[in-house]
Amino acid sequence: MVEGGWYVVLRVPVLGTDEDLAIDLLRKMSVVVHPGHFYDFQNEGHLVLSLITEPADFREGVVRLLHLVE
């Protein structure tokens, strides 16, 4: 059971809302991230990723994220 978290905030290109990008990542790439507004970022261009993910899964998720935003 996990009782805490460890996160990284990524600055991403503003291609729309962070929420739309998070939904696209989930639907198109099977990658789960949080949009910045979940953590009170006022502007678009922020995604929050968990660092308690298995390293290989994290790496693959970031590769997929990069493919979507490039």
FIKOLZA-1660 file (N, C-alpha, C; in steps of 0.1 Angstrom, whole numbers, plus 5000, padded with zeros to 4 digits):
% residues 70
   i   px   py   pz ch aa at
   1 5008 4988 5000  A  M  N
   1 5000 5000 5000  A  M CA
   1 5009 5012 5000  A  M  C
   2 5006 5021 4991  A  V  N
   2 5014 5034 4990  A  V CA
   2 5006 5045 4998  A  V  C
   3 5013 5052 5006  A  E  N
   3 5007 5063 5014  A  E CA
   3 5013 5077 5010  A  E  C
   4 5021 5077 5000  A  G  N
   4 5027 5090 4996  A  G CA
   4 5030 5090 4982  A  G  C
   5 5036 5100 4977  A  G  N
   5 5040 5101 4963  A  G CA
   5 5052 5109 4961  A  G  C
   6 5057 5107 4949  A  W  N
   6 5069 5115 4945  A  W CA
   6 5066 5118 4930  A  W  C
   7 5067 5131 4926  A  Y  N
   7 5062 5135 4913  A  Y CA
   7 5073 5143 4906  A  Y  C
   8 5072 5144 4893  A  V  N
   8 5079 5153 4885  A  V CA
   8 5070 5161 4877  A  V  C
   9 5073 5174 4876  A  V  N
   9 5065 5183 4867  A  V CA
   9 5072 5185 4854  A  V  C
  10 5065 5182 4843  A  L  N
  10 5071 5185 4830  A  L CA
  10 5064 5197 4824  A  L  C
  11 5073 5205 4818  A  R  N
  11 5068 5216 4809  A  R CA
  11 5066 5210 4796  A  R  C
  12 5055 5212 4790  A  V  N
  12 5052 5206 4777  A  V CA
  12 5047 5217 4768  A  V  C
  13 5048 5216 4755  A  P  N
  13 5042 5226 4745  A  P CA
  13 5027 5227 4748  A  P  C
  14 5023 5240 4747  A  V  N
  14 5009 5242 4749  A  V CA
  14 5002 5240 4735  A  V  C
  15 4996 5228 4734  A  L  N
  15 4988 5224 4722  A  L CA
  15 4973 5225 4724  A  L  C
  16 4969 5229 4735  A  G  N
  16 4955 5230 4739  A  G CA
  16 4956 5230 4754  A  G  C
  17 4945 5225 4761  A  T  N
  17 4946 5224 4775  A  T CA
  17 4954 5212 4780  A  T  C
  18 4959 5213 4792  A  D  N
  18 4967 5202 4798  A  D CA
  18 4957 5190 4800  A  D  C
  19 4945 5193 4803  A  E  N
  19 4935 5182 4805  A  E CA
  19 4933 5175 4792  A  E  C
  20 4931 5182 4781  A  D  N
  20 4929 5175 4768  A  D CA
  20 4942 5167 4764  A  D  C
  21 4953 5172 4767  A  L  N
  21 4966 5165 4765  A  L CA
  21 4966 5152 4773  A  L  C
  22 4962 5153 4786  A  A  N
  22 4962 5141 4795  A  A CA
  22 4952 5131 4790  A  A  C
  23 4941 5135 4785  A  I  N
  23 4931 5126 4780  A  I CA
  23 4936 5120 4767  A  I  C
  24 4942 5127 4758  A  D  N
  24 4948 5122 4746  A  D CA
  24 4958 5111 4749  A  D  C
  25 4967 5114 4759  A  L  N
  25 4977 5105 4762  A  L CA
  25 4971 5092 4767  A  L  C
  26 4960 5093 4775  A  L  N
  26 4954 5081 4780  A  L CA
  26 4947 5073 4769  A  L  C
  27 4940 5080 4760  A  R  N
  27 4932 5073 4750  A  R CA
  27 4941 5068 4739  A  R  C
  28 4951 5076 4734  A  K  N
  28 4959 5072 4723  A  K CA
  28 4971 5064 4726  A  K  C
  29 4977 5067 4738  A  M  N
  29 4990 5061 4741  A  M CA
  29 4990 5052 4753  A  M  C
  30 4978 5051 4760  A  S  N
  30 4977 5043 4773  A  S CA
  30 4987 5048 4783  A  S  C
  31 4989 5061 4784  A  V  N
  31 4997 5067 4794  A  V CA
  31 4989 5076 4803  A  V  C
  32 4991 5074 4816  A  V  N
  32 4983 5082 4826  A  V CA
  32 4992 5093 4832  A  V  C
  33 4988 5105 4831  A  V  N
  33 4994 5117 4837  A  V CA
  33 4984 5125 4843  A  V  C
  34 4988 5135 4851  A  H  N
  34 4978 5145 4857  A  H CA
  34 4980 5158 4850  A  H  C
  35 4970 5165 4846  A  P  N
  35 4971 5179 4841  A  P CA
  35 4976 5188 4852  A  P  C
  36 4983 5198 4849  A  G  N
  36 4988 5208 4858  A  G CA
  36 4978 5214 4868  A  G  C
  37 4966 5216 4863  A  H  N
  37 4956 5223 4872  A  H CA
  37 4952 5214 4884  A  H  C
  38 4955 5201 4883  A  F  N
  38 4952 5193 4895  A  F CA
  38 4961 5197 4907  A  F  C
  39 4973 5204 4903  A  Y  N
  39 4982 5208 4913  A  Y CA
  39 4983 5224 4914  A  Y  C
  40 4973 5230 4909  A  D  N
  40 4971 5245 4910  A  D CA
  40 4981 5253 4901  A  D  C
  41 4986 5247 4891  A  F  N
  41 4993 5255 4881  A  F CA
  41 4983 5263 4874  A  F  C
  42 4986 5276 4873  A  Q  N
  42 4976 5286 4867  A  Q CA
  42 4976 5286 4852  A  Q  C
  43 4987 5282 4846  A  N  N
  43 4988 5283 4831  A  N CA
  43 4989 5269 4825  A  N  C
  44 4986 5267 4813  A  E  N
  44 4987 5255 4806  A  E CA
  44 5002 5252 4803  A  E  C
  45 5005 5239 4800  A  G  N
  45 5019 5236 4796  A  G CA
  45 5026 5228 4807  A  G  C
  46 5018 5222 4817  A  H  N
  46 5023 5214 4828  A  H CA
  46 5016 5201 4829  A  H  C
  47 5024 5190 4829  A  L  N
  47 5019 5177 4832  A  L CA
  47 5026 5172 4845  A  L  C
  48 5020 5164 4853  A  V  N
  48 5026 5158 4865  A  V CA
  48 5026 5143 4863  A  V  C
  49 5038 5137 4865  A  L  N
  49 5040 5123 4864  A  L CA
  49 5045 5117 4877  A  L  C
  50 5040 5106 4880  A  S  N
  50 5045 5099 4892  A  S CA
  50 5059 5093 4890  A  S  C
  51 5067 5094 4900  A  L  N
  51 5080 5088 4900  A  L CA
  51 5081 5075 4908  A  L  C
  52 5070 5070 4912  A  I  N
  52 5070 5057 4919  A  I CA
  52 5066 5045 4910  A  I  C
  53 5066 5049 4897  A  T  N
  53 5063 5039 4886  A  T CA
  53 5076 5031 4884  A  T  C
  54 5074 5018 4880  A  E  N
  54 5086 5010 4877  A  E CA
  54 5094 5017 4866  A  E  C
  55 5107 5017 4867  A  P  N
  55 5116 5025 4858  A  P CA
  55 5113 5022 4843  A  P  C
  56 5112 5009 4839  A  A  N
  56 5109 5006 4825  A  A CA
  56 5096 5011 4821  A  A  C
  57 5086 5010 4829  A  D  N
  57 5073 5016 4826  A  D CA
  57 5073 5031 4824  A  D  C
  58 5080 5037 4834  A  F  N
  58 5081 5052 4833  A  F CA
  58 5088 5056 4820  A  F  C
  59 5099 5050 4817  A  R  N
  59 5107 5053 4805  A  R CA
  59 5098 5051 4792  A  R  C
  60 5090 5040 4791  A  E  N
  60 5081 5038 4780  A  E CA
  60 5070 5049 4780  A  E  C
  61 5065 5052 4791  A  G  N
  61 5055 5063 4791  A  G CA
  61 5060 5076 4786  A  G  C
  62 5072 5080 4790  A  V  N
  62 5078 5092 4786  A  V CA
  62 5080 5092 4771  A  V  C
  63 5085 5081 4766  A  V  N
  63 5087 5079 4751  A  V CA
  63 5074 5081 4744  A  V  C
  64 5063 5075 4749  A  R  N
  64 5050 5077 4742  A  R CA
  64 5045 5091 4743  A  R  C
  65 5047 5098 4755  A  L  N
  65 5044 5112 4756  A  L CA
  65 5051 5120 4746  A  L  C
  66 5064 5118 4745  A  L  N
  66 5072 5126 4735  A  L CA
  66 5067 5124 4721  A  L  C
  67 5063 5112 4717  A  H  N
  67 5058 5110 4704  A  H CA
  67 5045 5118 4701  A  H  C
  68 5037 5119 4712  A  L  N
  68 5024 5126 4710  A  L CA
  68 5026 5141 4709  A  L  C
  69 5036 5147 4716  A  V  N
  69 5037 5161 4716  A  V CA
  69 5047 5166 4706  A  V  C
  70 5054 5158 4699  A  E  N
  70 5064 5162 4689  A  E CA
  70 5057 5166 4676  A  E  C
% end
